[in-house]
Amino acid sequence: MSGGVQGLGRLGIMASWLKPRPGSEGHRRRRGSLVAWVILIAGVVYFLVPLVATFQFSLRPTPTTLAYTNVLNDPKFSGSLLYSFTVAIITIFASLAIIVPTAFWVRLKVPHLRTAVEFVTLMPFIIPAVILVFGVIRVYSAKPFVFTRTEFGSDALLVATYVVLSFPYMYRAVDTGLAAIDVRSLTEAAQSLGAGWPRIIVRVILPNLRTALLSGAFLTFAIVLGEYTIASFLARNDQFGVYLSLLGQNKAFEPAAVSLISFGLTWLAMIVIALIGRGSRVTVVGAR
């Protein structure tokens, strides 16, 4: 009996030794895990509570989805969404045509100019959008470049201004993607197979930047979809941000419904980006 009691006592002492003590590694790990869960729950509550409140507010006219029905039946909603989507696609391709060759050439040939290029791409953060659009209107509303007097010219100015706004996000995404691959080795391998510079960029660099390009494209799409100031001063009332602002001036519940719909489209775009970019890999395609 005494031996069993002593054995249990030894087991108790060993168990007390195995318990995480304050200040030990196990105790710090448990405390860090608890802090992480608290931060996660706080973040979820911070993002979900406004969404739930907005959803409840959008259902206030009746127990049914009357606000959503009015929005989806409004031709201006689909028209503004299609217009903004078209502008976003053109902006993305134009931005990629400028940023990808520039970032590739800077990283490959002139790395000492990287700081200067980064500073130039950060200028949209320094110059407010209202000053940018006033400068564009002042320059391109008089001879020899009169763009503001036609619909096509105003649309072109809108796309060009959005391309400038996308520089900080697109350049960071492309530069990060280039840093993740061996640009010099891929370029030399492609050149040894007889590929020229256009083929190297299109067939070698772009396929290996798929995830980075999708990230930059998503950020650019979000900018175009929600931008208001530039489109308003250029009288592009078909833009989605302008439509949402005008809707909020005349309606009470429909703006909440439109906000939730645009939020759902944004999350759908993020899921598509994650699925497409998950299978990206480094490949070298030679000349054919």
C-alpha positions as CSV (number, residue, x, y, z in Angstrom):
1,M,0.0,0.0,0.0
2,S,2.7,2.4,0.9
3,G,4.6,1.5,-2.2
4,G,1.5,2.3,-4.3
5,V,1.1,5.6,-2.5
6,Q,4.7,6.5,-3.1
7,G,4.3,5.6,-6.8
8,L,1.3,7.8,-7.1
9,G,3.2,10.5,-5.4
10,R,6.1,10.2,-7.8
11,L,3.6,10.3,-10.8
12,G,2.1,13.5,-9.3
13,I,5.5,15.1,-9.0
14,M,6.3,14.1,-12.6
15,A,3.0,15.4,-13.8
16,S,3.6,18.7,-12.0
17,W,7.0,18.9,-13.7
18,L,5.4,18.3,-17.1
19,K,2.8,21.0,-16.7
20,P,3.6,24.3,-18.5
21,R,4.9,26.7,-15.9
22,P,4.6,30.5,-16.2
23,G,7.5,31.7,-18.3
24,S,8.2,28.3,-19.8
25,E,8.0,27.6,-23.6
26,G,4.8,25.7,-23.3
27,H,3.1,28.4,-21.3
28,R,4.3,31.1,-23.8
29,R,3.0,28.9,-26.7
30,R,-0.4,28.5,-25.1
31,R,-0.6,32.3,-24.4
32,G,0.4,33.1,-27.9
33,S,-2.3,30.7,-29.3
34,L,-4.9,32.4,-27.0
35,V,-3.9,35.9,-28.2
36,A,-4.0,34.7,-31.8
37,W,-7.6,33.4,-31.3
38,V,-8.7,36.6,-29.6
39,I,-7.3,38.7,-32.5
40,L,-9.0,36.4,-35.1
41,I,-12.3,36.5,-33.3
42,A,-12.1,40.3,-33.0
43,G,-11.2,40.6,-36.7
44,V,-14.2,38.4,-37.7
45,V,-16.6,40.4,-35.5
46,Y,-15.1,43.7,-36.9
47,F,-15.8,42.7,-40.5
48,L,-19.1,40.7,-40.0
49,V,-21.0,43.0,-37.8
50,P,-21.2,45.9,-40.4
51,L,-22.1,43.4,-43.1
52,V,-24.9,41.9,-41.1
53,A,-26.2,45.4,-40.1
54,T,-26.1,46.5,-43.8
55,F,-27.9,43.3,-44.8
56,Q,-30.6,43.9,-42.2
57,F,-31.0,47.5,-43.3
58,S,-31.3,46.5,-46.9
59,L,-34.3,44.3,-46.0
60,R,-36.2,46.9,-44.0
61,P,-38.8,48.0,-46.7
62,T,-40.5,44.6,-46.4
63,P,-39.6,41.1,-45.2
64,T,-38.8,40.2,-48.8
65,T,-35.8,41.3,-50.9
66,L,-37.5,44.3,-52.4
67,A,-34.4,46.5,-52.5
68,Y,-32.5,43.8,-54.3
69,T,-35.3,43.4,-56.8
70,N,-35.3,47.1,-57.5
71,V,-31.6,47.1,-58.0
72,L,-31.4,44.1,-60.3
73,N,-34.3,45.4,-62.4
74,D,-32.7,48.8,-62.7
75,P,-31.0,49.1,-66.2
76,K,-28.6,51.6,-64.9
77,F,-27.2,49.1,-62.4
78,S,-26.3,46.6,-65.1
79,G,-25.2,49.3,-67.4
80,S,-22.8,50.9,-64.9
81,L,-21.5,47.6,-63.8
82,L,-20.7,46.6,-67.4
83,Y,-19.2,50.0,-68.1
84,S,-16.9,49.8,-65.1
85,F,-16.0,46.2,-65.9
86,T,-15.0,47.2,-69.4
87,V,-13.0,50.2,-68.2
88,A,-11.3,47.9,-65.6
89,I,-10.3,45.3,-68.2
90,I,-8.8,48.0,-70.5
91,T,-7.0,49.6,-67.6
92,I,-5.5,46.2,-66.5
93,F,-4.1,45.4,-69.9
94,A,-2.8,48.9,-70.4
95,S,-1.1,48.9,-67.0
96,L,0.4,45.5,-67.6
97,A,1.7,46.6,-70.9
98,I,3.6,49.4,-69.2
99,I,4.6,47.8,-65.8
100,V,5.7,44.3,-66.8
101,P,8.4,45.4,-69.4
102,T,9.5,48.2,-67.1
103,A,9.9,46.1,-64.0
104,F,11.5,43.3,-66.0
105,W,14.1,45.6,-67.5
106,V,14.8,47.4,-64.3
107,R,15.5,44.1,-62.4
108,L,17.5,42.6,-65.3
109,K,19.5,45.5,-66.7
110,V,19.4,48.6,-64.5
111,P,18.8,47.6,-60.9
112,H,20.4,50.8,-59.7
113,L,17.3,52.7,-61.0
114,R,14.9,50.6,-59.0
115,T,14.5,53.2,-56.2
116,A,13.7,55.9,-58.8
117,V,11.1,53.8,-60.5
118,E,9.5,52.9,-57.2
119,F,9.3,56.6,-56.3
120,V,7.6,57.4,-59.6
121,T,5.1,54.6,-59.1
122,L,4.3,55.9,-55.6
123,M,3.4,59.4,-56.9
124,P,-0.4,58.6,-57.0
125,F,-0.2,58.2,-53.2
126,I,1.2,61.7,-52.9
127,I,-0.9,63.5,-55.5
128,P,-4.6,63.5,-54.5
129,A,-7.1,62.3,-57.1
130,V,-8.9,65.6,-57.3
131,I,-5.6,67.4,-58.2
132,L,-4.8,64.7,-60.8
133,V,-8.1,65.0,-62.5
134,F,-8.1,68.8,-62.5
135,G,-4.6,68.7,-64.1
136,V,-5.9,66.2,-66.7
137,I,-8.9,68.4,-67.6
138,R,-6.7,71.5,-67.8
139,V,-4.2,69.9,-70.2
140,Y,-6.6,67.9,-72.4
141,S,-9.4,70.4,-72.7
142,A,-7.4,72.8,-74.9
143,K,-5.6,72.6,-78.2
144,P,-3.7,70.6,-79.5
145,F,-5.1,67.7,-77.3
146,V,-8.8,68.2,-77.0
147,F,-10.2,65.0,-75.4
148,T,-12.9,66.3,-73.0
149,R,-15.3,67.4,-75.7
150,T,-16.1,63.9,-77.0
151,E,-17.4,60.7,-75.2
152,F,-14.5,58.6,-76.6
153,G,-11.9,61.2,-75.5
154,S,-13.4,61.4,-72.0
155,D,-13.4,57.6,-71.7
156,A,-9.8,57.5,-72.9
157,L,-8.8,60.1,-70.2
158,L,-10.6,58.0,-67.6
159,V,-8.7,54.9,-68.5
160,A,-5.4,56.7,-68.6
161,T,-6.0,58.2,-65.2
162,Y,-6.9,54.9,-63.8
163,V,-3.7,53.4,-65.2
164,V,-1.8,56.0,-63.3
165,L,-3.7,55.2,-60.1
166,S,-2.9,51.5,-60.5
167,F,0.8,52.0,-60.7
168,P,1.6,51.5,-57.0
169,Y,-0.3,48.3,-56.7
170,M,0.5,46.8,-60.1
171,Y,4.3,47.6,-59.8
172,R,4.5,46.1,-56.3
173,A,2.7,42.9,-57.4
174,V,4.9,42.5,-60.5
175,D,8.1,43.3,-58.8
176,T,7.3,40.8,-56.0
177,G,6.6,38.2,-58.6
178,L,9.9,38.9,-60.4
179,A,11.8,38.6,-57.1
180,A,10.4,35.1,-56.6
181,I,11.9,33.7,-59.8
182,D,15.4,33.7,-61.3
183,V,14.8,36.3,-64.0
184,R,18.4,36.2,-65.3
185,S,18.6,32.5,-65.7
186,L,15.2,32.3,-67.4
187,T,16.2,35.1,-69.8
188,E,19.6,33.5,-70.6
189,A,18.0,30.1,-71.2
190,A,15.3,31.6,-73.5
191,Q,18.0,33.6,-75.4
192,S,20.1,30.4,-75.8
193,L,17.1,28.8,-77.5
194,G,16.8,31.8,-79.9
195,A,13.9,33.8,-78.3
196,G,13.8,37.5,-78.7
197,W,12.8,40.1,-76.1
198,P,9.0,40.1,-77.0
199,R,8.9,36.3,-76.9
200,I,10.8,36.2,-73.6
201,I,8.3,38.5,-72.0
202,V,5.2,36.9,-73.4
203,R,6.2,33.2,-73.3
204,V,8.6,33.1,-70.4
205,I,8.1,35.9,-67.9
206,L,4.3,36.3,-68.0
207,P,3.5,32.6,-67.4
208,N,5.7,32.7,-64.3
209,L,4.0,35.8,-63.0
210,R,0.5,34.5,-63.1
211,T,-0.3,34.8,-59.4
212,A,1.4,38.3,-59.2
213,L,-0.5,39.5,-62.3
214,L,-3.8,38.3,-60.9
215,S,-3.2,40.0,-57.6
216,G,-2.3,43.3,-59.4
217,A,-5.3,42.9,-61.7
218,F,-7.7,42.3,-58.7
219,L,-6.4,45.5,-57.0
220,T,-6.8,47.5,-60.1
221,F,-10.3,46.1,-60.6
222,A,-11.2,47.1,-57.1
223,I,-9.9,50.7,-57.7
224,V,-11.9,51.1,-60.9
225,L,-15.0,49.7,-59.4
226,G,-15.2,51.9,-56.4
227,E,-13.5,55.1,-57.7
228,Y,-15.7,58.2,-57.7
229,T,-13.8,61.5,-57.8
230,I,-12.1,61.2,-61.2
231,A,-15.2,59.7,-62.9
232,S,-17.4,62.4,-61.5
233,F,-15.2,65.3,-62.7
234,L,-14.9,63.8,-66.1
235,A,-18.7,63.4,-66.3
236,R,-18.6,59.6,-66.6
237,N,-21.9,59.1,-64.8
238,D,-22.0,55.5,-66.1
239,Q,-19.2,54.5,-63.8
240,F,-20.3,52.2,-60.9
241,G,-19.0,54.5,-58.2
242,V,-20.8,57.5,-59.5
243,Y,-24.0,55.4,-59.9
244,L,-23.7,54.3,-56.3
245,S,-23.3,57.9,-55.1
246,L,-26.3,59.1,-57.1
247,L,-28.3,56.2,-55.9
248,G,-27.5,57.1,-52.3
249,Q,-28.8,60.6,-52.9
250,N,-32.2,59.4,-54.1
251,K,-32.8,56.0,-52.4
252,A,-32.6,54.8,-48.8
253,F,-32.2,51.0,-48.9
254,E,-31.0,50.3,-52.5
255,P,-27.5,51.6,-51.8
256,A,-27.0,49.0,-49.1
257,A,-28.1,46.3,-51.4
258,V,-25.7,47.5,-54.1
259,S,-22.9,47.6,-51.6
260,L,-23.5,44.0,-50.6
261,I,-23.7,42.9,-54.2
262,S,-20.4,44.6,-55.1
263,F,-18.8,43.0,-51.9
264,G,-20.0,39.6,-53.1
265,L,-18.5,40.2,-56.6
266,T,-15.2,41.2,-54.9
267,W,-15.0,38.0,-52.9
268,L,-15.9,36.0,-56.0
269,A,-13.0,37.6,-57.8
270,M,-10.7,36.7,-54.9
271,I,-11.8,33.1,-55.0
272,V,-11.2,32.9,-58.7
273,I,-7.7,34.4,-58.2
274,A,-6.9,31.9,-55.5
275,L,-8.0,29.0,-57.7
276,I,-6.2,30.1,-60.8
277,G,-3.0,31.1,-59.1
278,R,-2.8,27.9,-57.0
279,G,-1.3,25.8,-59.8
280,S,1.3,28.3,-61.0
281,R,4.8,27.0,-61.6
282,V,8.0,28.1,-63.2
283,T,8.5,27.1,-66.8
284,V,10.9,28.0,-69.6
285,V,9.4,28.0,-73.1
286,G,11.9,28.2,-75.9
287,A,11.6,29.5,-79.5
288,R,9.7,27.4,-82.0
